[in-house]
Amino acid sequence: MKRYAAALLLAVGFTLTAPLVMADDHDSQRYYDKAHKDYHQWNDNEDRNFSLFLGEKHIKVHAWKQSKPAEQQQYWNWRHEHPDEKR
């Protein structure tokens, strides 16, 4: 009986935690900045900053993944000039 209870408890635990782990995986992605030789975690904060960058440069708002590599590098340069601490 104890063996079945333990197996049931494990199954319920995996069932409840799996969606949380999977959801967390989709929240952010890491990008490498070649010019500055560092990584950036793409999350909601970075998404807001990208929108600010596009507005400042008078570029039509679009998703990060739709940007060309040259525009992405311009953004990383802008981000290094506009760190979060200054806002």
PDB file as gemmi writes it, atoms N, CA and C in Angstrom:
CRYST1    1.000    1.000    1.000  90.00  90.00  90.00 P 1                      
ATOM      1  N   MET A   1       0.824  -1.197   0.000  1.00  0.00           N  
ATOM      2  CA  MET A   1       0.000   0.000   0.000  1.00  0.00           C  
ATOM      3  C   MET A   1       0.866   1.259   0.000  1.00  0.00           C  
ATOM      4  N   LYS A   2       1.951   1.252   0.812  1.00  0.00           N  
ATOM      5  CA  LYS A   2       2.829   2.425   0.876  1.00  0.00           C  
ATOM      6  C   LYS A   2       3.494   2.692  -0.477  1.00  0.00           C  
ATOM      7  N   ARG A   3       3.809   1.610  -1.179  1.00  0.00           N  
ATOM      8  CA  ARG A   3       4.459   1.760  -2.475  1.00  0.00           C  
ATOM      9  C   ARG A   3       3.534   2.481  -3.462  1.00  0.00           C  
ATOM     10  N   TYR A   4       2.268   2.127  -3.464  1.00  0.00           N  
ATOM     11  CA  TYR A   4       1.304   2.775  -4.355  1.00  0.00           C  
ATOM     12  C   TYR A   4       1.081   4.232  -3.969  1.00  0.00           C  
ATOM     13  N   ALA A   5       1.058   4.506  -2.675  1.00  0.00           N  
ATOM     14  CA  ALA A   5       0.874   5.885  -2.210  1.00  0.00           C  
ATOM     15  C   ALA A   5       2.064   6.745  -2.630  1.00  0.00           C  
ATOM     16  N   ALA A   6       3.272   6.203  -2.510  1.00  0.00           N  
ATOM     17  CA  ALA A   6       4.470   6.943  -2.902  1.00  0.00           C  
ATOM     18  C   ALA A   6       4.476   7.195  -4.413  1.00  0.00           C  
ATOM     19  N   ALA A   7       4.095   6.184  -5.185  1.00  0.00           N  
ATOM     20  CA  ALA A   7       4.049   6.340  -6.643  1.00  0.00           C  
ATOM     21  C   ALA A   7       2.998   7.369  -7.040  1.00  0.00           C  
ATOM     22  N   LEU A   8       1.852   7.336  -6.372  1.00  0.00           N  
ATOM     23  CA  LEU A   8       0.797   8.306  -6.650  1.00  0.00           C  
ATOM     24  C   LEU A   8       1.257   9.714  -6.300  1.00  0.00           C  
ATOM     25  N   LEU A   9       1.930   9.862  -5.177  1.00  0.00           N  
ATOM     26  CA  LEU A   9       2.436  11.167  -4.753  1.00  0.00           C  
ATOM     27  C   LEU A   9       3.452  11.711  -5.761  1.00  0.00           C  
ATOM     28  N   LEU A  10       4.339  10.866  -6.235  1.00  0.00           N  
ATOM     29  CA  LEU A  10       5.313  11.282  -7.250  1.00  0.00           C  
ATOM     30  C   LEU A  10       4.618  11.681  -8.554  1.00  0.00           C  
ATOM     31  N   ALA A  11       3.642  10.903  -8.967  1.00  0.00           N  
ATOM     32  CA  ALA A  11       2.926  11.213 -10.207  1.00  0.00           C  
ATOM     33  C   ALA A  11       2.208  12.553 -10.107  1.00  0.00           C  
ATOM     34  N   VAL A  12       1.572  12.806  -8.979  1.00  0.00           N  
ATOM     35  CA  VAL A  12       0.877  14.077  -8.778  1.00  0.00           C  
ATOM     36  C   VAL A  12       1.889  15.222  -8.754  1.00  0.00           C  
ATOM     37  N   GLY A  13       3.020  15.010  -8.090  1.00  0.00           N  
ATOM     38  CA  GLY A  13       4.060  16.039  -8.029  1.00  0.00           C  
ATOM     39  C   GLY A  13       4.592  16.400  -9.402  1.00  0.00           C  
ATOM     40  N   PHE A  14       4.871  15.395 -10.218  1.00  0.00           N  
ATOM     41  CA  PHE A  14       5.354  15.658 -11.578  1.00  0.00           C  
ATOM     42  C   PHE A  14       4.294  16.358 -12.414  1.00  0.00           C  
ATOM     43  N   THR A  15       3.056  15.952 -12.241  1.00  0.00           N  
ATOM     44  CA  THR A  15       1.959  16.551 -13.002  1.00  0.00           C  
ATOM     45  C   THR A  15       1.799  18.027 -12.672  1.00  0.00           C  
ATOM     46  N   LEU A  16       1.970  18.380 -11.412  1.00  0.00           N  
ATOM     47  CA  LEU A  16       1.789  19.769 -10.996  1.00  0.00           C  
ATOM     48  C   LEU A  16       2.983  20.653 -11.334  1.00  0.00           C  
ATOM     49  N   THR A  17       4.183  20.108 -11.311  1.00  0.00           N  
ATOM     50  CA  THR A  17       5.370  20.935 -11.549  1.00  0.00           C  
ATOM     51  C   THR A  17       5.763  21.030 -13.019  1.00  0.00           C  
ATOM     52  N   ALA A  18       5.392  20.073 -13.837  1.00  0.00           N  
ATOM     53  CA  ALA A  18       5.786  20.090 -15.252  1.00  0.00           C  
ATOM     54  C   ALA A  18       5.331  21.355 -15.976  1.00  0.00           C  
ATOM     55  N   PRO A  19       4.078  21.794 -15.831  1.00  0.00           N  
ATOM     56  CA  PRO A  19       3.681  23.030 -16.528  1.00  0.00           C  
ATOM     57  C   PRO A  19       4.478  24.251 -16.075  1.00  0.00           C  
ATOM     58  N   LEU A  20       4.847  24.305 -14.812  1.00  0.00           N  
ATOM     59  CA  LEU A  20       5.626  25.440 -14.319  1.00  0.00           C  
ATOM     60  C   LEU A  20       7.007  25.472 -14.950  1.00  0.00           C  
ATOM     61  N   VAL A  21       7.635  24.334 -15.035  1.00  0.00           N  
ATOM     62  CA  VAL A  21       8.969  24.255 -15.636  1.00  0.00           C  
ATOM     63  C   VAL A  21       8.895  24.581 -17.118  1.00  0.00           C  
ATOM     64  N   MET A  22       7.898  24.070 -17.800  1.00  0.00           N  
ATOM     65  CA  MET A  22       7.757  24.326 -19.229  1.00  0.00           C  
ATOM     66  C   MET A  22       7.427  25.790 -19.489  1.00  0.00           C  
ATOM     67  N   ALA A  23       6.600  26.398 -18.665  1.00  0.00           N  
ATOM     68  CA  ALA A  23       6.250  27.809 -18.837  1.00  0.00           C  
ATOM     69  C   ALA A  23       7.460  28.694 -18.613  1.00  0.00           C  
ATOM     70  N   ASP A  24       8.283  28.364 -17.649  1.00  0.00           N  
ATOM     71  CA  ASP A  24       9.468  29.159 -17.350  1.00  0.00           C  
ATOM     72  C   ASP A  24      10.449  29.131 -18.517  1.00  0.00           C  
ATOM     73  N   ASP A  25      10.494  28.042 -19.230  1.00  0.00           N  
ATOM     74  CA  ASP A  25      11.411  27.904 -20.352  1.00  0.00           C  
ATOM     75  C   ASP A  25      11.061  28.861 -21.490  1.00  0.00           C  
ATOM     76  N   HIS A  26       9.793  29.223 -21.624  1.00  0.00           N  
ATOM     77  CA  HIS A  26       9.360  30.074 -22.726  1.00  0.00           C  
ATOM     78  C   HIS A  26       9.459  31.555 -22.401  1.00  0.00           C  
ATOM     79  N   ASP A  27       9.707  31.909 -21.152  1.00  0.00           N  
ATOM     80  CA  ASP A  27       9.711  33.309 -20.753  1.00  0.00           C  
ATOM     81  C   ASP A  27      10.922  34.079 -21.263  1.00  0.00           C  
ATOM     82  N   SER A  28      12.040  33.442 -21.408  1.00  0.00           N  
ATOM     83  CA  SER A  28      13.232  34.180 -21.786  1.00  0.00           C  
ATOM     84  C   SER A  28      14.155  33.318 -22.645  1.00  0.00           C  
ATOM     85  N   GLN A  29      15.019  34.010 -23.344  1.00  0.00           N  
ATOM     86  CA  GLN A  29      16.012  33.349 -24.175  1.00  0.00           C  
ATOM     87  C   GLN A  29      17.297  34.151 -24.085  1.00  0.00           C  
ATOM     88  N   ARG A  30      18.413  33.489 -24.236  1.00  0.00           N  
ATOM     89  CA  ARG A  30      19.707  34.147 -24.122  1.00  0.00           C  
ATOM     90  C   ARG A  30      20.270  34.446 -25.501  1.00  0.00           C  
ATOM     91  N   TYR A  31      20.819  35.669 -25.658  1.00  0.00           N  
ATOM     92  CA  TYR A  31      21.425  36.088 -26.922  1.00  0.00           C  
ATOM     93  C   TYR A  31      22.852  36.553 -26.668  1.00  0.00           C  
ATOM     94  N   TYR A  32      23.730  36.227 -27.593  1.00  0.00           N  
ATOM     95  CA  TYR A  32      25.129  36.629 -27.470  1.00  0.00           C  
ATOM     96  C   TYR A  32      25.367  37.912 -28.255  1.00  0.00           C  
ATOM     97  N   ASP A  33      26.001  38.869 -27.598  1.00  0.00           N  
ATOM     98  CA  ASP A  33      26.362  40.151 -28.207  1.00  0.00           C  
ATOM     99  C   ASP A  33      27.830  40.051 -28.614  1.00  0.00           C  
ATOM    100  N   LYS A  34      28.082  39.867 -29.911  1.00  0.00           N  
ATOM    101  CA  LYS A  34      29.450  39.654 -30.396  1.00  0.00           C  
ATOM    102  C   LYS A  34      30.353  40.857 -30.144  1.00  0.00           C  
ATOM    103  N   ALA A  35      29.839  42.046 -30.366  1.00  0.00           N  
ATOM    104  CA  ALA A  35      30.665  43.249 -30.234  1.00  0.00           C  
ATOM    105  C   ALA A  35      31.110  43.482 -28.794  1.00  0.00           C  
ATOM    106  N   HIS A  36      30.234  43.195 -27.845  1.00  0.00           N  
ATOM    107  CA  HIS A  36      30.555  43.435 -26.433  1.00  0.00           C  
ATOM    108  C   HIS A  36      30.951  42.155 -25.698  1.00  0.00           C  
ATOM    109  N   LYS A  37      30.905  41.043 -26.416  1.00  0.00           N  
ATOM    110  CA  LYS A  37      31.316  39.739 -25.881  1.00  0.00           C  
ATOM    111  C   LYS A  37      30.609  39.406 -24.570  1.00  0.00           C  
ATOM    112  N   ASP A  38      29.279  39.545 -24.577  1.00  0.00           N  
ATOM    113  CA  ASP A  38      28.499  39.172 -23.402  1.00  0.00           C  
ATOM    114  C   ASP A  38      27.141  38.627 -23.828  1.00  0.00           C  
ATOM    115  N   TYR A  39      26.446  38.060 -22.874  1.00  0.00           N  
ATOM    116  CA  TYR A  39      25.129  37.489 -23.127  1.00  0.00           C  
ATOM    117  C   TYR A  39      24.053  38.396 -22.560  1.00  0.00           C  
ATOM    118  N   HIS A  40      22.889  38.370 -23.200  1.00  0.00           N  
ATOM    119  CA  HIS A  40      21.729  39.120 -22.730  1.00  0.00           C  
ATOM    120  C   HIS A  40      20.552  38.160 -22.623  1.00  0.00           C  
ATOM    121  N   GLN A  41      19.868  38.214 -21.504  1.00  0.00           N  
ATOM    122  CA  GLN A  41      18.676  37.408 -21.290  1.00  0.00           C  
ATOM    123  C   GLN A  41      17.474  38.175 -21.836  1.00  0.00           C  
ATOM    124  N   TRP A  42      16.789  37.628 -22.826  1.00  0.00           N  
ATOM    125  CA  TRP A  42      15.628  38.312 -23.389  1.00  0.00           C  
ATOM    126  C   TRP A  42      14.416  37.981 -22.530  1.00  0.00           C  
ATOM    127  N   ASN A  43      13.806  39.015 -21.971  1.00  0.00           N  
ATOM    128  CA  ASN A  43      12.643  38.859 -21.107  1.00  0.00           C  
ATOM    129  C   ASN A  43      11.722  40.061 -21.311  1.00  0.00           C  
ATOM    130  N   ASP A  44      10.734  40.224 -20.436  1.00  0.00           N  
ATOM    131  CA  ASP A  44       9.787  41.342 -20.574  1.00  0.00           C  
ATOM    132  C   ASP A  44      10.498  42.690 -20.510  1.00  0.00           C  
ATOM    133  N   ASN A  45      11.488  42.805 -19.639  1.00  0.00           N  
ATOM    134  CA  ASN A  45      12.238  44.056 -19.508  1.00  0.00           C  
ATOM    135  C   ASN A  45      12.969  44.389 -20.810  1.00  0.00           C  
ATOM    136  N   GLU A  46      13.595  43.396 -21.396  1.00  0.00           N  
ATOM    137  CA  GLU A  46      14.325  43.609 -22.651  1.00  0.00           C  
ATOM    138  C   GLU A  46      13.347  43.939 -23.780  1.00  0.00           C  
ATOM    139  N   ASP A  47      12.179  43.338 -23.749  1.00  0.00           N  
ATOM    140  CA  ASP A  47      11.156  43.622 -24.753  1.00  0.00           C  
ATOM    141  C   ASP A  47      10.703  45.081 -24.672  1.00  0.00           C  
ATOM    142  N   ARG A  48      10.517  45.596 -23.448  1.00  0.00           N  
ATOM    143  CA  ARG A  48      10.158  47.014 -23.261  1.00  0.00           C  
ATOM    144  C   ARG A  48      11.268  47.920 -23.773  1.00  0.00           C  
ATOM    145  N   ASN A  49      12.501  47.580 -23.436  1.00  0.00           N  
ATOM    146  CA  ASN A  49      13.635  48.390 -23.884  1.00  0.00           C  
ATOM    147  C   ASN A  49      13.769  48.380 -25.403  1.00  0.00           C  
ATOM    148  N   PHE A  50      13.486  47.250 -26.025  1.00  0.00           N  
ATOM    149  CA  PHE A  50      13.547  47.174 -27.486  1.00  0.00           C  
ATOM    150  C   PHE A  50      12.500  48.101 -28.102  1.00  0.00           C  
ATOM    151  N   SER A  51      11.317  48.159 -27.511  1.00  0.00           N  
ATOM    152  CA  SER A  51      10.276  49.080 -27.995  1.00  0.00           C  
ATOM    153  C   SER A  51      10.726  50.529 -27.849  1.00  0.00           C  
ATOM    154  N   LEU A  52      11.386  50.852 -26.725  1.00  0.00           N  
ATOM    155  CA  LEU A  52      11.921  52.207 -26.536  1.00  0.00           C  
ATOM    156  C   LEU A  52      12.967  52.533 -27.598  1.00  0.00           C  
ATOM    157  N   PHE A  53      13.845  51.579 -27.855  1.00  0.00           N  
ATOM    158  CA  PHE A  53      14.878  51.742 -28.876  1.00  0.00           C  
ATOM    159  C   PHE A  53      14.250  52.023 -30.243  1.00  0.00           C  
ATOM    160  N   LEU A  54      13.254  51.217 -30.609  1.00  0.00           N  
ATOM    161  CA  LEU A  54      12.601  51.407 -31.907  1.00  0.00           C  
ATOM    162  C   LEU A  54      11.945  52.777 -31.994  1.00  0.00           C  
ATOM    163  N   GLY A  55      11.291  53.204 -30.914  1.00  0.00           N  
ATOM    164  CA  GLY A  55      10.654  54.518 -30.904  1.00  0.00           C  
ATOM    165  C   GLY A  55      11.656  55.643 -31.017  1.00  0.00           C  
ATOM    166  N   GLU A  56      12.765  55.515 -30.299  1.00  0.00           N  
ATOM    167  CA  GLU A  56      13.807  56.549 -30.331  1.00  0.00           C  
ATOM    168  C   GLU A  56      14.429  56.666 -31.718  1.00  0.00           C  
ATOM    169  N   LYS A  57      14.549  55.538 -32.402  1.00  0.00           N  
ATOM    170  CA  LYS A  57      15.153  55.519 -33.740  1.00  0.00           C  
ATOM    171  C   LYS A  57      14.115  55.699 -34.850  1.00  0.00           C  
ATOM    172  N   HIS A  58      12.855  55.887 -34.474  1.00  0.00           N  
ATOM    173  CA  HIS A  58      11.755  56.069 -35.433  1.00  0.00           C  
ATOM    174  C   HIS A  58      11.630  54.885 -36.393  1.00  0.00           C  
ATOM    175  N   ILE A  59      11.740  53.700 -35.820  1.00  0.00           N  
ATOM    176  CA  ILE A  59      11.595  52.463 -36.584  1.00  0.00           C  
ATOM    177  C   ILE A  59      10.247  51.852 -36.220  1.00  0.00           C  
ATOM    178  N   LYS A  60       9.543  51.331 -37.208  1.00  0.00           N  
ATOM    179  CA  LYS A  60       8.247  50.700 -36.970  1.00  0.00           C  
ATOM    180  C   LYS A  60       8.408  49.558 -35.964  1.00  0.00           C  
ATOM    181  N   VAL A  61       7.510  49.504 -34.989  1.00  0.00           N  
ATOM    182  CA  VAL A  61       7.584  48.476 -33.941  1.00  0.00           C  
ATOM    183  C   VAL A  61       7.383  47.090 -34.556  1.00  0.00           C  
ATOM    184  N   HIS A  62       8.278  46.186 -34.199  1.00  0.00           N  
ATOM    185  CA  HIS A  62       8.210  44.804 -34.665  1.00  0.00           C  
ATOM    186  C   HIS A  62       8.889  43.912 -33.638  1.00  0.00           C  
ATOM    187  N   ALA A  63       8.742  42.633 -33.801  1.00  0.00           N  
ATOM    188  CA  ALA A  63       9.326  41.670 -32.863  1.00  0.00           C  
ATOM    189  C   ALA A  63      10.841  41.593 -33.051  1.00  0.00           C  
ATOM    190  N   TRP A  64      11.523  41.300 -31.954  1.00  0.00           N  
ATOM    191  CA  TRP A  64      12.980  41.159 -31.962  1.00  0.00           C  
ATOM    192  C   TRP A  64      13.429  40.145 -33.008  1.00  0.00           C  
ATOM    193  N   LYS A  65      12.743  39.024 -33.076  1.00  0.00           N  
ATOM    194  CA  LYS A  65      13.148  37.953 -33.989  1.00  0.00           C  
ATOM    195  C   LYS A  65      13.009  38.349 -35.456  1.00  0.00           C  
ATOM    196  N   GLN A  66      12.247  39.397 -35.745  1.00  0.00           N  
ATOM    197  CA  GLN A  66      12.094  39.873 -37.122  1.00  0.00           C  
ATOM    198  C   GLN A  66      13.196  40.859 -37.507  1.00  0.00           C  
ATOM    199  N   SER A  67      14.008  41.264 -36.549  1.00  0.00           N  
ATOM    200  CA  SER A  67      15.079  42.228 -36.813  1.00  0.00           C  
ATOM    201  C   SER A  67      16.228  41.566 -37.557  1.00  0.00           C  
ATOM    202  N   LYS A  68      16.851  42.324 -38.420  1.00  0.00           N  
ATOM    203  CA  LYS A  68      18.047  41.845 -39.108  1.00  0.00           C  
ATOM    204  C   LYS A  68      19.221  41.903 -38.132  1.00  0.00           C  
ATOM    205  N   PRO A  69      20.258  41.119 -38.375  1.00  0.00           N  
ATOM    206  CA  PRO A  69      21.416  41.122 -37.473  1.00  0.00           C  
ATOM    207  C   PRO A  69      22.021  42.509 -37.250  1.00  0.00           C  
ATOM    208  N   ALA A  70      22.058  43.342 -38.270  1.00  0.00           N  
ATOM    209  CA  ALA A  70      22.624  44.693 -38.108  1.00  0.00           C  
ATOM    210  C   ALA A  70      21.787  45.516 -37.132  1.00  0.00           C  
ATOM    211  N   GLU A  71      20.469  45.396 -37.230  1.00  0.00           N  
ATOM    212  CA  GLU A  71      19.596  46.126 -36.306  1.00  0.00           C  
ATOM    213  C   GLU A  71      19.727  45.574 -34.888  1.00  0.00           C  
ATOM    214  N   GLN A  72      19.868  44.264 -34.765  1.00  0.00           N  
ATOM    215  CA  GLN A  72      20.055  43.669 -33.443  1.00  0.00           C  
ATOM    216  C   GLN A  72      21.341  44.191 -32.804  1.00  0.00           C  
ATOM    217  N   GLN A  73      22.402  44.307 -33.595  1.00  0.00           N  
ATOM    218  CA  GLN A  73      23.655  44.831 -33.049  1.00  0.00           C  
ATOM    219  C   GLN A  73      23.513  46.293 -32.668  1.00  0.00           C  
ATOM    220  N   GLN A  74      22.784  47.070 -33.448  1.00  0.00           N  
ATOM    221  CA  GLN A  74      22.513  48.466 -33.071  1.00  0.00           C  
ATOM    222  C   GLN A  74      21.795  48.521 -31.730  1.00  0.00           C  
ATOM    223  N   TYR A  75      20.863  47.596 -31.530  1.00  0.00           N  
ATOM    224  CA  TYR A  75      20.128  47.563 -30.264  1.00  0.00           C  
ATOM    225  C   TYR A  75      21.070  47.244 -29.102  1.00  0.00           C  
ATOM    226  N   TRP A  76      21.942  46.247 -29.265  1.00  0.00           N  
ATOM    227  CA  TRP A  76      22.867  45.909 -28.171  1.00  0.00           C  
ATOM    228  C   TRP A  76      23.791  47.085 -27.869  1.00  0.00           C  
ATOM    229  N   ASN A  77      24.235  47.796 -28.887  1.00  0.00           N  
ATOM    230  CA  ASN A  77      25.047  48.996 -28.655  1.00  0.00           C  
ATOM    231  C   ASN A  77      24.247  50.020 -27.858  1.00  0.00           C  
ATOM    232  N   TRP A  78      22.998  50.219 -28.241  1.00  0.00           N  
ATOM    233  CA  TRP A  78      22.114  51.158 -27.542  1.00  0.00           C  
ATOM    234  C   TRP A  78      21.904  50.725 -26.097  1.00  0.00           C  
ATOM    235  N   ARG A  79      21.723  49.420 -25.894  1.00  0.00           N  
ATOM    236  CA  ARG A  79      21.502  48.902 -24.535  1.00  0.00           C  
ATOM    237  C   ARG A  79      22.716  49.148 -23.647  1.00  0.00           C  
ATOM    238  N   HIS A  80      23.900  49.007 -24.187  1.00  0.00           N  
ATOM    239  CA  HIS A  80      25.096  49.258 -23.385  1.00  0.00           C  
ATOM    240  C   HIS A  80      25.232  50.745 -23.059  1.00  0.00           C  
ATOM    241  N   GLU A  81      24.672  51.591 -23.899  1.00  0.00           N  
ATOM    242  CA  GLU A  81      24.679  53.033 -23.619  1.00  0.00           C  
ATOM    243  C   GLU A  81      23.526  53.445 -22.708  1.00  0.00           C  
ATOM    244  N   HIS A  82      22.513  52.593 -22.565  1.00  0.00           N  
ATOM    245  CA  HIS A  82      21.319  52.888 -21.766  1.00  0.00           C  
ATOM    246  C   HIS A  82      21.058  51.759 -20.763  1.00  0.00           C  
ATOM    247  N   PRO A  83      21.931  51.575 -19.782  1.00  0.00           N  
ATOM    248  CA  PRO A  83      21.698  50.501 -18.800  1.00  0.00           C  
ATOM    249  C   PRO A  83      20.471  50.794 -17.934  1.00  0.00           C  
ATOM    250  N   ASP A  84      19.913  49.764 -17.353  1.00  0.00           N  
ATOM    251  CA  ASP A  84      18.708  49.901 -16.531  1.00  0.00           C  
ATOM    252  C   ASP A  84      18.921  50.807 -15.327  1.00  0.00           C  
ATOM    253  N   GLU A  85      20.114  50.859 -14.771  1.00  0.00           N  
ATOM    254  CA  GLU A  85      20.385  51.652 -13.570  1.00  0.00           C  
ATOM    255  C   GLU A  85      20.178  53.146 -13.807  1.00  0.00           C  
ATOM    256  N   LYS A  86      20.333  53.599 -15.059  1.00  0.00           N  
ATOM    257  CA  LYS A  86      20.210  55.027 -15.358  1.00  0.00           C  
ATOM    258  C   LYS A  86      18.760  55.477 -15.475  1.00  0.00           C  
ATOM    259  N   ARG A  87      17.836  54.546 -15.492  1.00  0.00           N  
ATOM    260  CA  ARG A  87      16.419  54.909 -15.649  1.00  0.00           C  
ATOM    261  C   ARG A  87      15.728  54.985 -14.327  1.00  0.00           C  
TER     262      ARG A  87                                                      
END                                                                             
